[in-house]
Amino acid sequence: MSEGLGRVQATAAARALIAELKAEHGPLMFHQSGGCCDGSAPMCFPEGEFIISHRDVHLGTIEDCKVWIDKTQWATWSHTTLTIDVVQGRGAGFSLEAPRGVRFLTRSEVCRVG
């Protein structure tokens, strides 16, 4: 993890899928969705395809891909560290992995204090 808040990581399976997607699509980015289609799924896009605004928080970087979340959603999840994983099944959104029959999934763990 470099830059950002350092509050995101990825499983080995997610890192492997990210490498495949980068080989096919070039540089990537993630935005932690809080929307209607995929609930709170991490969405993967070619870098720059999703417009980042002042309302987004940079959580960190995984496999050279910046990961962002909406400021309001981060206020709810700010006590956690997020782990991006990949599972079988097709998501309903526009994330790059969808045609492969898998989807990214966010797991959260409460941060320990002290």
C-alpha positions in Angstrom: 0.0 0.0 0.0 1.3 3.4 -0.9 -0.3 6.8 -0.6 -3.8 7.4 0.4 -5.0 6.4 3.9 -3.4 2.9 3.7 -6.8 1.3 4.6 -7.2 -1.1 1.7 -5.6 -4.4 0.9 -6.3 -7.3 -1.5 -6.2 -11.1 -1.3 -3.9 -13.2 -3.4 -6.9 -14.1 -5.7 -7.8 -10.5 -6.2 -4.2 -9.5 -6.9 -4.0 -12.3 -9.6 -7.3 -11.1 -11.2 -6.1 -7.5 -11.1 -2.9 -8.6 -13.0 -5.0 -10.3 -15.7 -7.3 -7.3 -16.1 -4.3 -4.9 -16.2 -2.7 -7.0 -19.0 -5.9 -6.7 -21.0 -7.1 -3.2 -20.2 -4.0 -1.3 -19.1 -3.9 0.8 -15.9 -6.9 0.4 -13.6 -8.6 2.1 -10.7 -11.2 1.0 -8.1 -14.2 2.8 -6.6 -16.0 1.3 -3.7 -19.6 1.5 -4.8 -22.4 2.5 -2.5 -24.9 2.5 -5.3 -28.0 0.6 -6.2 -26.8 -2.0 -8.7 -24.1 -3.8 -6.8 -24.7 -2.6 -3.3 -21.3 -2.0 -1.8 -19.1 -3.8 -4.4 -15.7 -2.5 -5.4 -15.9 -1.5 -9.0 -12.9 -1.9 -11.3 -12.5 0.5 -14.2 -9.8 1.5 -16.7 -7.9 4.4 -14.9 -9.7 7.6 -15.5 -12.9 6.1 -16.7 -14.7 6.8 -13.4 -14.7 10.5 -12.5 -13.2 11.2 -9.1 -14.4 14.3 -7.3 -13.8 16.2 -4.1 -16.4 13.9 -2.5 -14.1 10.9 -2.9 -11.5 9.7 -0.4 -8.3 7.9 -1.6 -8.1 4.7 0.5 -4.8 3.5 -0.8 -3.3 1.6 -3.7 -3.2 -2.1 -4.5 -1.2 -3.5 -7.4 -0.6 0.1 -8.6 -4.3 0.7 -8.8 -5.8 3.6 -6.7 -8.8 2.7 -4.6 -11.4 5.4 -3.9 -14.6 5.6 -1.8 -17.3 8.3 -1.5 -16.7 10.6 1.6 -20.1 9.9 3.0 -19.7 6.1 2.7 -16.2 6.4 4.2 -17.7 8.1 7.3 -19.6 4.9 7.9 -16.7 2.5 7.2 -13.9 4.7 8.6 -13.3 2.3 11.6 -12.4 -0.5 9.2 -9.7 -1.8 7.0 -11.1 -3.0 3.6 -9.9 -6.1 1.8 -10.8 -6.6 -1.8 -11.4 -10.3 -2.6 -12.8 -12.1 -5.6 -15.6 -14.7 -5.6 -17.5 -16.8 -8.1 -20.6 -15.2 -9.5 -21.5 -12.4 -11.7 -22.1 -8.9 -10.4 -24.7 -6.6 -11.9 -22.5 -3.6 -12.5 -20.0 -2.3 -15.1 -16.9 -3.6 -13.3 -14.3 -5.1 -15.7 -14.3 -8.5 -14.1 -18.1 -9.1 -14.7 -17.8 -11.0 -18.0 -15.4 -13.5 -16.4 -18.1 -15.0 -14.1 -16.4 -13.6 -11.0 -16.8 -10.5 -9.0 -14.8 -8.4 -6.6 -16.1 -8.3 -3.1 -15.1 -6.1 -0.2 -14.5 -7.6 3.3 -14.1 -5.3 6.2 -12.3 -5.7 9.5 -12.6 -3.4 12.5 -9.4 -1.6 13.1 -7.8 -2.3 16.5 -6.9 0.7 18.6 -3.7 0.8 20.6 
